[in-house]
Amino acid sequence: MRTNFLRPETNYMKRSTKVMLRKRAVATQAPQLLHEGWLGGAGSTFLHLAAGKGKTSICAVLVEMGMDVDVPDPDNYGTPLESAAGGHLDTVKWLLKHGACPNGWPTSIATPLISAAVDGSVDIARALVDAGAEVNREHLRMPQTALDFAEAYKVKGSGQDTVADFLRERGGIQPYVDPHDWSKVPGGAYIQHIEQQIGSINPIRIKSQATEDCSFTVRKCAISPICHGRKRWSNEEYKLILTAGLSDSIGAELAMCLPWGWPLNTDSLKMPQFNWPVTLLTRLANAAKDDGLKLEHGFIIDIMHTALKEVEEVASVPQWVFVYHESLNIKRDSTVPDTLLLTPIVRKSPIPVSAGLSTADKKKSAKWKALAVPLDK
């Protein structure tokens, strides 16, 4: 029996659903073909292809054959729903009905909602949001939300303006474009300073902690290309997560540099392998506030410290050093607190505590690439 019906040279998409139904036996005998890319080997699957063409009945056959409705593209972690969201409402509804996650994977570069925004498909955008899609989730290679993409693609004149209006109605923002008023936000003067020196800060809090004696938030900052001397965003850009309001208790704010591709969305923040930097900053903040842990430039902390040992995901980084980085503290007046950047030390042998100051001094003016936590998916 021939088994090449799942190969590209058979002009797959021109075959009818009836033909596909007759070929179920092939998938039974060679199930690995269902998990290959439609071009052969790794890559976008047949389900991505069918969804992207709006072939709902073929999607149904493929899922019935055993394909995962959320099978990821190995190149960008995009799901079939993202492929369908570029203009195929019936397929989108079918995929959602059969369990497709409206956000895609936590590590998806783009999202189905972004795809709908680019295409100008307001009915698809509405279906996704009604199904629970995160309206302000960001692209993992650019600091942009679905609303940003709708605005950027308005020039196509094919419904993007309607999608933009809908997203705003549902709480959509352009977090790194819209002006922010921090005057009534705890730590507002500090946040404004960081925006002026580093880049825009997303007004949506990643984490908030409020107690009787201390209130602070953890927020996300998109490091401006100007800080790199670049004119455009690239895959090598970085972002900061930082506290705001903590200085009222310990006299300084804490920050950590992450690659822009580090997922910090609603889904990924439920996953220890991605949310641990936020957890770590929070634990250090509480240790400084409650236990008197003295955090300062040159202070080295290792994974055996009580503030770190329960955060299992930091095991790949044996030591950390606090750095008074110049770019975070430049042009800072007396009303704005210091920022201490928690920086990974990756060496085969540990650095002695006595060398902490010299180590931190070397990193005071280092580029973000040398300061960022490595992303290991």
N, C-alpha and C positions, 0 to 999 in steps of 0.2 A: 504494500500500500504506500502511495506517495505521501510524504510528510511535509512537502514544501508549501502547503497552503498558507502557512504562517510566515513565509518569507516575502521580502519586499518585491522580488521579481514576479510574483504571482499577481501583482496589482491588487493587493488585498482589499482596498476600499471600494473597488468596483464589483466585488462579489456580493451577492445578495444574502440576506439573512437566512433564506432557505438553504443556500449552499453551506453556510456556516453550521446550521443545525445538522446537516448530513455529515459534517466533519468532526463531530464530537468524539468519535472513536479515536481519531488521530491524537487528540489531546489526552485521551485516556492512556494510549500506548506510549506517548512521548510527552509527558506532562511538563518537562523542562522547557519546552517551546513556549509555554504560556508565560514563562518568567524571563525570557530573553527580550531584548529590545527589538522593535519591529524592523530595524535595519540589521539585525543579527548581533549577537553578543550583548554587552551591556548597553543601556541607553533607554530612551523613552519607549514604553511598552505599547502593545497593541491596544490596550485599554485607553492609554493616553491619546493614541491616534484616533480611535473610534469616538472618544468623547470630544476631541478637538474638531471633528467633522460633524458632530451632532447626530451620530448614528446610535440612537438610544437602544434600538433593538439589538444591535451588535454588542453594545455594552452589556446588555442583559445576558446574552449568550456567553460572553467571556466571563462574567461574574459567576454565572451558573456553572461554568466549566471549572471554576476554582480560583479565579483571579481575585485578589484583594481589592476592594473598591477604593481603598486609599493607597494603592501601591505607589511608592515614590519613584520619581525619576532619579537615578543615581547621580546625575550631574548637578541638579539644582533642588532636589527633594520636592519638586512640584508634584501634585497629585492630579489624577484625571479630572477632578472637579475644577481645578485651576484651568485646565485645557478647555473644558466645556464652557467656563464662565466668559469666554471671549465671544459670546453671541448665541449660545444654544440653550435657551431657557428650559425646554422640555427635558433635555439631558441633565441639566443642573438639578431640576426638580426630582428626576428619577434617582440620581446619585445621592442626593440628600435623603430621599425617602429610604434608600437602601443602606444608610449608615455612614455616608461620607462626612468627614469632619468639615464644617464650614470654613475653618481657618487653614486647612491643609495641615502639614506637619509643623511642629514647633520650629524645625530647622529649615522649612521651606524658604527659599530666597524671596519669592513673591508670594502672593496669596490669591485665592479666587476673587476676593473683593477688589484687589488691585487690577486683576485681569478684566473684571467687569467695568471698572472705572476707565481703563484705557480704551476699551471697546465702546463705551458710551451706552451700556446696557442697563438702564435704570431698573427694569423689571427683575433682572438677574441680581443686581445689587440689593434690591428689596428682599428677594427670596433668601439671599445669603444672610443679611442682617437679621431678618425674622427668624432664621434658623440658629442664630447665635454667633455670627461672625464678629470678630473684634474690629470695631469701626476704625480705631486709630492704631492698629498694628502697623509696624514699620517694615519697609523693605530691608533685607539684610545686606544690601550692598550700597544703598543710598539712604540718607536720612529723610525718607518721604513716606507719607501715609497714602491711603487710597484717594483722599481728597487732593493731596499734592498731585497725584497722577491725573486725576480728572481735570484739574486746572491746567496742567501742563499740556494735555492732549485736546484742549478746547479748540485748538486751531484746526482739528480735523472736522469740526462742525457736524458730528454724528451722534449727538446726545450726551456728550461729556458734561456740558453745562447743566443738564437736568440731573445727572448723577451727582454732580457737585452740590447742587441745591438739596438733593435728598440726603446726602451724607451730612451736610450741615444740620439739617433737621434732626438727624439721629446722633448728633453730638460730635461729628467729625471736625477735626482741626488740622491746621498745618503747623505742627508744633515748633518747627525751626524757622518759620517764615512769619507767622502772626506776631505782632508786638505783645509783650507781656508786661503786666503791671504787678510788680512784686512788693509794692508799698505796704500791703496789709498781710503779707505772708511772713511767718516766722523765719528769720534769717534772710529777709528780703534784700538788705544792703549787701550781704555776702553774695547772694545769687546774682544780683545785678553786676557786681564786680567780676564774677566768673564769666558772665555773658559778654562783658566788654573786653575781657582779655583772652578768652578761650573760644567761646562759641555759645550758641543758643541752648537754653535749658528747657527740656520738655516740662510743661506745667503739670503733666499727669504724674503723680507720685508712684514710684516703684514700691515703696514701703513707708509706713508711717508708724511712729511710736510715740505715745503720749502717756506720761506718768505725772504724778503730783509734782515732782521736782525736775523733770526733764522732758522736753518734747522736741523731736527732730524727725525729719523726713530723709529718705534716700531718693535722689532724683538722677536723671540721666542728662548728660551734656554732650552734644554733638560737636566734637572738636573742629573748628573752622579750618578749611583748607589754607587760609591765610597763615595759620600757625605753622604750616608746613612749607609755605612758599609755593603752594600749588594753585592752579587755576580751576581745578575740577575735582570731583570726588573720584576715588579709585578704590580697588579692593583692599588697599593697604591703609585705609583710614581707620581712625580710632575714636572711641568715645570714653567719657568718664562717668562713673557713678560716684556720687558724692553726698555727704550728709549736709543738711542745712538746719541750723538751730542747735546743734550739739555744742557749739562754742560757749553757749551760756552756762554749760556745766563743766566743760573741761578746758575752755580757752582756745580751742582750735577745731577745725573741721577736718574730716577724713575723706580721702578719695582713693580711687583705684582706676587704672587705665585698662580698658578692654578693647580687643579688635572690634571694629564695627559689626563684623559678622557674628558676634556673640549674641545668641538669641535672648532677648529680655522682653518677652511677650506674655500674655495671660497664660498660655499653655506651658511655655518653657519655665516660667517662674514656679511651676508646681513640680519641677524636676530637679533633684539635688545636683545633677551634673552641670546644670546651668545657673541655678539660683544661689550657689554657695558663695560667690563674691558678695552678694547682698547680705547673706547670713553672716559672713565673716566681718564685714564692716559693722553690722549691728552688734555682734558679740564683743568686738573690740570697743565699741562705743560704750556698751554697758559695763565692760570691765574697767574702763577708765573712769566712768561715772560712779560706779558702785564699789569697786574694789581698789580704787586708787592706783590703777596701772598707769604709770607715767609714760605718755607717748610724746616723743620728741624726735627731732632730726638726728639720725644715726642710731636710733634704738632698733636693735635686732630682736626678732621674735621667731621662735621655731615651732614646729608642729607639735612638740610635746607640751607647749604652754596650755594651760587650762582653757584659754579663750579659743584655741584652735583645735585641740585634740578631738573634740566631738564633731568637727566638720571634716568628715572622712575624705571629701573630694580634694582637699588641699595636699594630700599625701605626695603628689608629684612635685610639689614645691616645698623643699625641706626648710627653707628660711625666708623671712621677709625683712625688709628694712624700711623704716620710715624716712622719707626724703622731703626736704623743704625745696620743692622744685621752683625754679625761678619764674617760669611762665605763669604759674598759679598765684604767685605772690607779688609780681611786678605791679608797680603803681598802686600799691595797696596803702590806704590811709589808716589812721589809728582806729577808725570805727569798724574796719573790716578785719576779721580774725585771720590767723595763719591757716594755711592748708597743708596738711601732712599727707603725702602720697604714699600709700602702701605699695611697695615695689617688690616683685619676686626676685629671689636670689637662686639661680639654678647653677649649681656646681657639684662636682663629684665629692668634694670634701667641704664640710661646713666652715663658715667664716667665724673666727672667734669674736665674742662680744666686744672685745677691746678694739677690733678693727671696724666697728660699726660706723663711727664718725667718718673715717677716711673713705669707706665704701659709699656712704650717702653723699659725701662731697663730690665724688666722681659722677654721681647721677643727677646733680643739681641742675645741670643744663643739658642732660641727655635728651635725645629724640624719643618720641613716644614709642617707637618700635622697640627701643631698649628697655622701656618701662612697663610695657603691656604684659598682661597675663596671657600666656599662650593658649590659643583655642585648639582644643583637641576633641573633635566630635567622635 
